[in-house]
Amino acid sequence: MMKKLVLGTVSAVLALSLAACSTGTSTNGAAQAGTGGAGGSKVAIAYNNPPLWANWEAVQAKFLEETGIRVPADNKNSGQAMTALIAEKNKPVADVAYLGITFGPQAVQEDIVEAYKPEHFDEIPDELKDPDGKWMAIHYGAIAFIVNKDALGDVPVPKSWADLLKPEYKDKVGFLDPTSAAVGYSVITAANIAMGGTLENWDPGMKYLQQLEQNGAIHPKQTATAKVMKGEIPILIDADFNGYTMKYNDNAPIEVVIPQEGSLKVPYIVSLVKNGPNQENGKKYIDFMLSDDGQQLFAAGYVRPIRNVNIPQETMDKFLPEQDYERVQSVDYEQMNKVQSEVNERWKSDVTASK
């Protein structure tokens, strides 16, 4: 049986400072590929394609099987990919770049990407693509509670932002420091929106975060999934796909929760690098990402497809019910990015200064 995984309505446009996270040392795909050669060579260089993230390894393998084009793994994150693309602007090495959505408009401004409208481009919501095709979303995640049920013991799994303020969750809740991790900023944005705030009014969110801080919130500087696995942070507010990965790939006692008051959508985009050495192969790779096969493979990696495609029931069953994701919303990501520094300063002065 097949069901469709549907992208919810999106309300705005552009940019989110959430780079794809990966583990291990950064690997330069170009170095693995050797000299890429002319556009007819059987290689495409894609920056920020870590094999264990979003099922890229399987995507690359299926693409190779279907086209004969090899895409070496690359463990850069979005920021590292952007730095490399800008440095290599006059002699590009990469053909494709995968980035957090905030980097799409930045890449256009830097003139390091060019227009390409793959098949299925029209199916991507207007708010999640450049009208000329210089960047486009291919999948997304959501901010969620990742709960180690064993570590909680007899304490019930929280279902709402309000629950986290209860005494039974004191010293049990964490999320990455928003001043050092983009996902942390997404968490406090999600909390603000859930509390009735807007990107122009952060008072509701700051009030809530102050209360959460008083209840012993923990803020690691770096990826904290290992701490959740060990029970050191029983409840981590983070991207849902990290929770699914722990639950299904690591067989951890994890429950993923979209809070009842709502949460935030986290999109990721792809761009064709301007004057890339294997540009035709890069176009084929983008085509594959948005194909039914590509979207299904991303879903198998626990990120939600941007297109409304048929997904195997066994994959669908690993996600929370569709109605839970109806509570996940988009914001004006460009505005979210613009106010980030100001909000982080307020976080430090209003929320954590007393620590």
C-alpha positions as CSV (number, residue, x, y, z in Angstrom):
1,M,0.0,0.0,0.0
2,M,1.2,3.5,-0.8
3,K,0.2,6.8,0.7
4,K,1.1,10.3,-0.1
5,L,3.2,12.5,2.0
6,V,1.9,16.1,1.6
7,L,3.7,19.3,2.0
8,G,1.8,21.7,4.2
9,T,0.9,25.2,3.2
10,V,3.8,27.6,3.4
11,S,3.4,31.2,4.2
12,A,6.6,33.0,3.2
13,V,9.8,32.9,1.4
14,L,13.5,32.5,1.5
15,A,16.0,31.9,4.2
16,L,16.8,29.8,7.2
17,S,20.2,29.7,9.0
18,L,20.1,26.0,9.5
19,A,23.0,24.2,7.8
20,A,22.8,20.5,7.3
21,C,24.8,18.9,10.2
22,S,27.1,16.0,9.8
23,T,29.7,14.1,11.7
24,G,33.3,13.2,10.9
25,T,35.9,15.3,9.2
26,S,35.1,17.4,6.2
27,T,35.7,15.6,2.9
28,N,36.3,17.3,-0.3
29,G,34.3,15.5,-3.0
30,A,36.5,17.0,-5.7
31,A,39.5,15.4,-4.1
32,Q,37.8,12.0,-4.2
33,A,36.7,12.4,-7.7
34,G,40.1,13.5,-9.0
35,T,40.0,15.8,-12.0
36,G,36.4,16.1,-13.0
37,G,37.2,16.7,-16.6
38,A,34.7,18.1,-19.1
39,G,31.0,18.1,-18.8
40,G,30.8,14.7,-20.4
41,S,32.7,12.9,-17.6
42,K,30.8,10.5,-15.4
43,V,31.1,12.5,-12.2
44,A,29.2,15.3,-10.5
45,I,30.6,17.1,-7.5
46,A,28.1,18.1,-4.9
47,Y,29.0,20.0,-1.8
48,N,27.4,19.1,1.5
49,N,26.3,15.5,0.6
50,P,27.3,13.6,3.8
51,P,26.4,9.9,3.3
52,L,24.7,9.5,6.7
53,W,22.5,12.6,6.4
54,A,19.1,12.5,4.8
55,N,19.9,9.2,3.1
56,W,22.4,10.8,0.7
57,E,24.4,7.6,0.4
58,A,21.4,5.7,-1.0
59,V,20.5,8.7,-3.3
60,Q,24.0,8.7,-4.7
61,A,24.0,4.9,-5.2
62,K,20.6,4.9,-7.0
63,F,21.7,7.9,-9.2
64,L,24.9,6.0,-10.1
65,E,22.9,2.9,-11.0
66,E,20.5,4.8,-13.2
67,T,22.9,7.2,-14.9
68,G,26.4,5.9,-14.5
69,I,27.3,9.3,-12.9
70,R,29.2,9.1,-9.6
71,V,28.7,11.7,-6.9
72,P,31.4,11.4,-4.2
73,A,30.4,11.9,-0.6
74,D,31.1,15.4,0.8
75,N,30.9,16.2,4.6
76,K,30.9,20.0,4.4
77,N,28.0,21.7,6.2
78,S,26.2,24.6,4.5
79,G,28.5,27.3,5.9
80,Q,31.6,25.4,4.8
81,A,30.1,24.8,1.4
82,M,29.3,28.5,0.9
83,T,32.9,29.5,1.9
84,A,34.3,27.0,-0.6
85,L,32.0,28.1,-3.4
86,I,32.9,31.8,-2.9
87,A,36.6,31.1,-2.8
88,E,36.3,29.0,-5.9
89,K,34.1,31.4,-7.8
90,N,36.6,32.1,-10.6
91,K,37.4,28.4,-11.1
92,P,34.5,26.3,-9.7
93,V,35.1,22.8,-8.4
94,A,31.5,21.8,-7.5
95,D,28.5,21.3,-9.8
96,V,25.8,21.3,-7.2
97,A,25.4,22.7,-3.7
98,Y,22.9,21.5,-1.0
99,L,22.3,24.2,1.7
100,G,20.0,25.3,4.5
101,I,17.4,27.6,2.9
102,T,19.0,30.9,4.2
103,F,22.0,30.3,2.0
104,G,20.0,30.2,-1.2
105,P,19.4,34.0,-1.5
106,Q,23.0,34.5,-0.3
107,A,24.3,32.3,-3.1
108,V,22.3,34.4,-5.6
109,Q,23.8,37.6,-4.2
110,E,27.3,36.2,-4.4
111,D,26.6,35.1,-8.1
112,I,27.9,31.6,-7.5
113,V,24.7,29.8,-8.7
114,E,22.8,29.9,-11.9
115,A,19.2,29.3,-13.1
116,Y,18.0,25.8,-13.7
117,K,14.4,24.5,-13.6
118,P,14.4,20.8,-13.4
119,E,11.4,18.6,-14.1
120,H,8.9,19.0,-11.2
121,F,10.1,22.5,-10.5
122,D,6.5,23.7,-10.8
123,E,5.4,21.4,-8.0
124,I,7.7,23.1,-5.5
125,P,5.7,25.8,-3.6
126,D,6.6,29.3,-4.8
127,E,7.7,30.3,-1.3
128,L,10.3,27.6,-1.3
129,K,12.2,28.4,-4.5
130,D,13.8,31.1,-6.5
131,P,11.5,32.1,-9.4
132,D,14.4,31.7,-11.8
133,G,15.4,28.4,-10.5
134,K,18.7,29.5,-8.8
135,W,17.7,27.6,-5.7
136,M,14.8,25.3,-4.7
137,A,13.7,23.3,-1.7
138,I,14.0,19.5,-2.0
139,H,12.8,18.4,1.5
140,Y,12.2,19.6,5.0
141,G,12.2,18.7,8.7
142,A,10.4,20.1,11.7
143,I,11.4,21.2,15.2
144,A,10.2,18.5,17.6
145,F,10.8,17.0,21.1
146,I,13.1,14.0,21.0
147,V,12.4,12.1,24.1
148,N,14.4,9.2,25.7
149,K,11.5,7.4,27.4
150,D,13.8,5.2,29.4
151,A,15.6,8.2,30.8
152,L,12.3,9.7,31.9
153,G,11.3,6.6,33.8
154,D,7.8,7.1,35.2
155,V,7.5,10.7,34.1
156,P,5.1,11.0,31.1
157,V,6.3,12.0,27.7
158,P,5.6,15.8,27.3
159,K,3.1,16.7,24.6
160,S,3.3,20.5,24.6
161,W,5.6,23.5,25.2
162,A,3.6,24.2,28.3
163,D,4.4,20.7,29.7
164,L,8.1,21.4,29.6
165,L,7.6,24.1,32.3
166,K,6.2,21.6,34.8
167,P,8.3,20.6,37.9
168,E,8.7,17.0,36.7
169,Y,10.7,18.1,33.8
170,K,13.2,20.2,35.7
171,D,16.8,19.7,34.5
172,K,15.5,17.3,31.8
173,V,15.1,19.6,28.8
174,G,17.8,20.8,26.4
175,F,18.3,22.4,23.0
176,L,21.5,23.7,21.3
177,D,22.7,27.1,22.2
178,P,21.1,29.5,19.6
179,T,24.1,31.7,19.6
180,S,26.3,28.8,18.4
181,A,24.0,26.5,16.5
182,A,21.5,27.4,13.8
183,V,19.1,24.7,15.0
184,G,19.1,26.3,18.4
185,Y,17.9,29.6,16.8
186,S,15.2,27.6,15.0
187,V,14.1,26.2,18.4
188,I,13.6,29.5,20.0
189,T,11.8,30.8,16.9
190,A,9.5,27.8,17.1
191,A,8.8,28.5,20.8
192,N,8.1,32.2,20.1
193,I,5.6,31.4,17.3
194,A,4.0,28.7,19.4
195,M,3.5,31.2,22.2
196,G,1.8,33.7,19.9
197,G,4.8,35.8,19.0
198,T,5.9,36.9,15.5
199,L,9.2,37.7,13.9
200,E,8.6,41.3,14.9
201,N,7.4,40.5,18.4
202,W,9.6,38.2,20.5
203,D,8.2,39.1,23.9
204,P,6.0,35.9,24.2
205,G,8.9,33.7,23.3
206,M,11.4,35.4,25.6
207,K,8.9,35.1,28.5
208,Y,8.4,31.4,27.8
209,L,12.2,30.8,27.5
210,Q,12.8,32.6,30.8
211,Q,10.5,30.2,32.5
212,L,12.1,27.2,30.7
213,E,15.5,28.5,31.9
214,Q,14.2,28.6,35.4
215,N,13.2,25.0,35.1
216,G,16.8,24.0,34.4
217,A,17.1,24.0,30.6
218,I,20.4,22.7,29.2
219,H,22.2,24.2,26.2
220,P,25.0,22.2,24.6
221,K,27.2,24.1,22.1
222,Q,27.3,21.1,19.6
223,T,25.3,18.2,18.4
224,A,23.7,16.6,21.5
225,T,22.1,13.4,20.1
226,A,24.7,11.3,22.0
227,K,23.6,12.9,25.2
228,V,20.0,12.0,24.5
229,M,21.0,8.4,23.7
230,K,22.9,8.2,27.1
231,G,20.0,9.8,28.9
232,E,22.0,12.8,30.0
233,I,19.4,15.0,28.2
234,P,16.2,13.1,28.4
235,I,14.3,15.6,26.2
236,L,16.1,17.4,23.4
237,I,14.3,20.0,21.3
238,D,15.8,19.5,17.9
239,A,15.0,18.5,14.3
240,D,12.5,15.6,14.0
241,F,14.7,13.6,11.6
242,N,17.4,13.3,14.3
243,G,14.9,11.6,16.5
244,Y,13.7,9.2,13.9
245,T,17.3,8.3,13.1
246,M,18.0,7.4,16.8
247,K,14.7,5.5,17.0
248,Y,14.9,3.4,13.9
249,N,18.6,3.3,13.0
250,D,20.0,3.1,16.5
251,N,17.1,1.2,18.1
252,A,17.0,3.8,20.9
253,P,13.9,4.2,23.2
254,I,13.0,7.5,21.5
255,E,9.6,9.1,21.0
256,V,9.3,12.1,18.6
257,V,6.7,14.7,19.5
258,I,5.4,17.7,17.5
259,P,4.2,20.0,20.4
260,Q,0.5,20.7,20.5
261,E,0.8,24.4,20.2
262,G,2.7,24.1,16.9
263,S,6.2,24.1,15.6
264,L,8.5,25.3,12.8
265,K,9.3,23.9,9.4
266,V,13.0,23.6,8.4
267,P,13.6,23.4,4.6
268,Y,16.7,22.5,2.7
269,I,17.6,23.7,-0.8
270,V,19.7,22.7,-3.8
271,S,21.4,24.9,-6.4
272,L,23.3,24.5,-9.7
273,V,26.8,26.0,-9.3
274,K,27.6,28.6,-11.9
275,N,30.1,27.4,-14.5
276,G,30.6,24.1,-12.7
277,P,33.0,21.7,-14.5
278,N,30.4,18.9,-14.9
279,Q,27.3,21.0,-15.2
280,E,25.2,18.7,-17.3
281,N,25.8,15.9,-14.8
282,G,24.9,18.3,-12.0
283,K,21.6,19.1,-13.8
284,K,20.8,15.4,-14.0
285,Y,21.6,15.0,-10.3
286,I,19.1,17.8,-9.4
287,D,16.6,16.1,-11.7
288,F,17.0,12.9,-9.8
289,M,16.6,14.6,-6.4
290,L,13.2,15.8,-7.4
291,S,12.1,12.6,-9.1
292,D,9.8,10.2,-7.4
293,D,12.7,7.9,-6.7
294,G,14.8,10.7,-5.2
295,Q,12.0,12.0,-3.0
296,Q,11.2,8.5,-1.8
297,L,14.8,7.9,-0.9
298,F,14.9,11.2,1.1
299,A,11.7,10.1,3.0
300,A,13.5,6.9,3.9
301,G,16.2,9.1,5.5
302,Y,13.4,10.7,7.6
303,V,13.2,14.1,5.8
304,R,9.9,15.0,4.3
305,P,9.7,15.3,0.5
306,I,8.9,18.7,-1.0
307,R,6.7,17.1,-3.6
308,N,3.5,15.2,-3.1
309,V,4.7,11.8,-4.0
310,N,3.8,8.2,-3.3
311,I,5.7,6.9,-0.3
312,P,5.8,3.2,0.7
313,Q,3.6,2.5,3.7
314,E,6.5,1.1,5.7
315,T,8.3,4.5,5.4
316,M,5.1,6.4,6.2
317,D,4.6,4.4,9.3
318,K,7.9,5.7,10.7
319,F,6.7,9.3,10.6
320,L,4.3,10.8,13.0
321,P,0.7,11.0,11.7
322,E,0.0,13.6,9.0
323,Q,-2.2,15.6,11.4
324,D,0.7,16.2,13.7
325,Y,2.6,17.9,10.8
326,E,-0.4,20.1,10.2
327,R,0.8,22.0,13.3
328,V,4.2,22.7,11.6
329,Q,4.3,26.1,9.9
330,S,6.6,28.2,7.8
331,V,7.7,31.7,8.5
332,D,9.3,34.5,6.5
333,Y,12.7,32.8,6.6
334,E,14.4,35.9,5.1
335,Q,13.1,38.0,7.9
336,M,14.0,35.3,10.5
337,N,17.5,35.4,9.2
338,K,17.7,39.2,9.3
339,V,16.7,39.5,13.0
340,Q,18.9,36.5,14.1
341,S,21.7,38.6,15.6
342,E,19.3,40.9,17.5
343,V,17.3,38.0,18.8
344,N,20.4,36.1,20.0
345,E,21.6,39.2,21.9
346,R,18.2,39.4,23.5
347,W,18.4,35.7,24.4
348,K,21.7,36.4,26.2
349,S,20.5,39.5,28.0
350,D,16.9,38.4,28.9
351,V,17.2,34.6,29.3
352,T,20.7,33.4,30.2
353,A,22.3,36.5,31.8
354,S,21.4,35.4,35.3
355,K,23.2,32.0,34.9
